[in-house]
Amino acid sequence: MKQKVLTLITLLFVSWSLMAQDKENKYEKADEFVTSLGALTDKNVSSIADTLTRGLGSNELKARAIFFWIANNIALDAKAIKSNDNRKTLPEEVIKNRKSSALGFAKLFQEMSSIANIRCLVVDGFVKNSVEEINDPADEINHSWNVLQLGQSPEQWYYIDVAKASGTLDKKMSGFIKDFTGEYFFADRILFNLDHYPDNGAWQLGPGPKSKKEFYALPLVYNAAYTYGFKKLAPATGFIKTKVDAKVLFSIPYTSGKSIGSVSLLMGDGRRVIKPEPMNFTSGNGAITFSYQFKTEDSFPVRVQVNENTVLEYMVEVN
């Protein structure tokens, strides 16, 4: 009897491990297929969408193929984004120019999804591009993304941000840095809502900030945060007021299962940046936890780095 129980436990563990592995690698073949197709420079929007999705069985895999191709073949247009210029955002224009603002990315993804008979909408809203924007809400919409439907229930709507998945702009917002982030496909709702705020509240899927003001009070979220599956953040507000003799507690729940080898703080900006300071942290119970006592009276940005990747940024005022 004892042997049978042990065998059952072993089988369950193996089954769970295989399911976890399948989930992690579920898009690998679709991504490899899209990579093999290349840039498809001789095709129009309709032909590209058909080429990407032909032979893929499910709408989820078709959407992934479209997402992966756009994110790896279209660049962020730094000039257009900096000036909030959304004139050249029609799908055929984006394909021709091979660059666009976030709105162009979202329109192209919507058009290709429609060609593949997948229901998809463009959502306009707000993101923070720098720590200086904390507590300073934008007057105009500055970003766009998609919501995609795979079923009838509210839980079968999914977030997709192809523009952010493609990479980032440099600090001066003058150049594009390619840095594909696959987690923006069917992105985690909790983290996405800490990073995006829709102009129409109906398209906030799941819990999130109740107002634009509340959203702009949150810390700045970097692409790498999605890799670790961050959830509720502490401190929850992006502007930290503290004193020289006080400790600030940081607690960041995560769900990715990735190993946390190092955590550090990078303080200052421009020429005033000091080298990363390693933190004495714990990562048990699914959360990274550490505290820090700031030593200098001043105001400065502070980046939280995990495994040498910047994941969050705060503005700190020390009195």
N, C-alpha and C positions, 0 to 999 in steps of 0.2 A: 504493500500500500504506500509506504514511504517513498519507494522508488518511483511509483506511478506519479505521485505528487511532484517529485523533483523533475521528472520527465515533462510533465505538463507545464511547470514553471519555466523550464528551459525552452519549450516550444513557444510559449507566450512571449518570452523575452526575445527570441529570434524573430518571431513575427513582428513584434513592435519595432525592432531594429531595422528590419527590411522596409516596413512602412515609413519609418522616419527617413531612411535612405532614399526611397522612392520619391517622397515629398521634396527632398532636397534636390534631387536630380530630375524632377519631372519635366523641366523645360530644356534639359541639356540637348536632346536630339533636335528639337525645334530650333534652338539657337545655332547648333552646328549646321543645320540645313540652310538657314538664312545666311550664315557666314559664307557658305560655299557658293551662294548666288552672286555675291559681290555687290557692287554699287548700282547695277542695273541702269546705267546712264542713258541707254538707248530707248527706254520705255517711259510711257506716261503713267499717270496715277492709277488708272484702271488696270493697265497691264501689270504694273508692279504689284498691286493688291492681289490680282489673280495668280501671279507667279508665286507670291509668298504663301498663299493659303491653299493652293491646289494640292490635294492629296492629304491634307491635315484633317483628321476626323472631327475633333470637337471645336466648338467656338472658342473655348479657352485657349487651345493651342494656336488657333488662327489669330486670335488677338495678340498672343505672345509673339508670334512671328512678325506681325505688323509693328508692334512695339519695339522689338529688338532691332529690326531693320531701320526704322526711323531714328532711333537713339544712336545708332552707329554710323549713319550716313548723312544726317543733317546736323549742322552746327548752330550753336546759339549766335545770333547776330548782335554783337556787342554794341554797335552804334545804334541799332534800332531799339534795343532794350534800354540803353542809357537814356535815350530821348523819349521813351515810351511811344515809339512810332510803330503802328500796326497796319500800315498801308499795304505792304507786300506780304499778305498772309493767306492768300487764296492757295489751295493745294497745288495747283499747277505751277504757280509762282515759286512756292517753296521747293518743289522738285527741280525746277529750272535753276534756281539760285543756290540750292543746297545749303541754305542758312535761313533763319527766321527768328522772330520773337517767339515767346511761349505760345501766343495765340496761334501763330502759324503751325507750330508743332501739334497743338490740340485739334485744329481744323483738319490737318492732314490725317491724323489718327482717326478722327470721326469719319472722314470721307472714305478712307480705306476700309474701316469697319463696316460702314454702310454697304459698300460694294460686296463685302463678304457676308452680308445679311446678318450683321450683329448690331443690336441696338446700342448706340453710344451717343452721349451728349457732351457738349463743351460747357465747362463751368468757369466763369470769370471770378476773380477775387484778389486776394492779397497775400503776399509773402514778405518776410523781412530779408533784405539782402546784406545788411551790415548791422553791427552791434549799435551803431549810432541811431538806428531807427527804433530801438526799444523805447517805449512810451512816447513815440512820435508817429501817430497813425498817418498813413498816406492819404492824400485827398482823392487820388484817382486809382482805379483798378490797375494793378501792376503785374498780374500773372494770370495764366489760364491753364486748366488741366481737364481731364475727362472723367466721367463716370460711365461705367459699362454695365449692361444688364445681361445676366445669364439665366435668370429665372423670374418667377412671379413674386417671390417673397422679398421684403425689404432687405433681408440678409444677402440677397443675390445681386446686389449692386456693388460695384467695386471701384476703388480709386486707381487712377493711372495718371502719372505725370511724366510724359515722354521728354519734355524739355529738361527737367532736372535730372532725368536718367542719363541724358547725353553727356553731361559734364557741368562745368561751372565757368564763371567769368573771373578774371583776376581781380585783385583788390581795387584797381582803378576803373574796373568795368570797361576795359579797353581791348581785352583779348580773350579768346575762348580756350579753355583747358579741357580737353577731352578726358572724361572719367566716367565710364559707364557704371551705373548703379542699378542692378536688376530688381532691387527691392521696391522700386517705384511702380512695379507692375503688381496689381492687386495689393497695394501698399497697406500696411497695418493702419487701421482706422484711428486708433488712439494717438499714435505718433504723428500721423498725417495731419490730424486736427490741431496738433501743437505747432505745426509747420505751415499750415494753409488756413485761410479763412475765406469762405465763399461770400460773394456779394449777395447771393440769395440763400438765406439760411436753410431752405428746403433741401439743399444739396450738401449739408453737413451730415455725413453718415456717422451715426453714433455720437457719443459724448464729446464735447469740446467747449471752447470759450463761447460765452453767451453774447459777446459784442466785439466790435472791431477794437475798441479801447482795451478790452480784456486780452484780446489776442496780441496786441502790440506790447503788452506788459510782460509777455512770456520771453524766456531766453531764446537766443538764436540757435536753431537746429541745423546741423550740417548733415550732408549726405551719409557720412559714415555712421551716424546714429541709427540708420535703418538696418545696417549690417548687423548690429548687435540687438536689434529689436527692443529699443528703449520704450518705456511706458511713462507713468507719472513721474515727474521730475521734482527734486527738492534740492535747493530752493526752487519754488515754483515760479517766482517772479524773476525777470531778467535783470532788474536793477537791485543790487544788494547793498544795503546800508549797514555798516558794521563799525566796530571800534577796535583800536589797536589791541586792547586786552581781551577781546572776545573771540571765540571760535565760531566759524561758520560750518555747519554740518551739510555735507553733500550726500544724497542718497538717490541712486538711479537704478530702478528696477529694469531688468533686461531678460529677454526670453530666447535668445538665439542659441544658447548652449555653447557658444564659442569660448575658448579659453581666454581669460583676462590676465595677461602677463604683466602689464604695467599700467599705471594711472599717473598722470602728471598734470600740473597746472602751468600754463604759459601766460605770463602777465606782461601787460604793456602793449604798445602798438608802435609801428614804424621803427625808428632808430632806438626807441626806448624799450624794446622787447628784451627781456632777460631770458636766459636759457631755461628750458622746461625744468620745473622742480618736482622731483618724484614724490608721490604721496604714499604714506603707509595706509593701505586700504584693505578692506575685506570684500570678498565677493560671494559670500555664502547666502543661502536662502533666496537666490535669484536677484540679488541687488548688489551694486557696487556702492560701498559706503566708506567715507573718510571725512575728516574734519581738517580745517586749516585756519591758522591765526595770521591774518595779514599784518605786516610789520611796519608799513609806511603810511603816513597820512597823505592821501591823494585820491584822485579818481582815475581809473584805468580799466581797460577791458581785460577779461580773464577767460582764457580758453581751457576747456577740459579736454584732455587727450587720453584716449584709451588705446593701448598698443601702438602709441605714437601717431594715432589718427585723431584729428580734432573732431569732436562729436557735438559739443555745446559751447556757447560763448555767453558770458555775462558782462555787465558793466558793474564795477564795484566802487563804492565810495567809502573810504576809511577815514573816520574822524578820531 
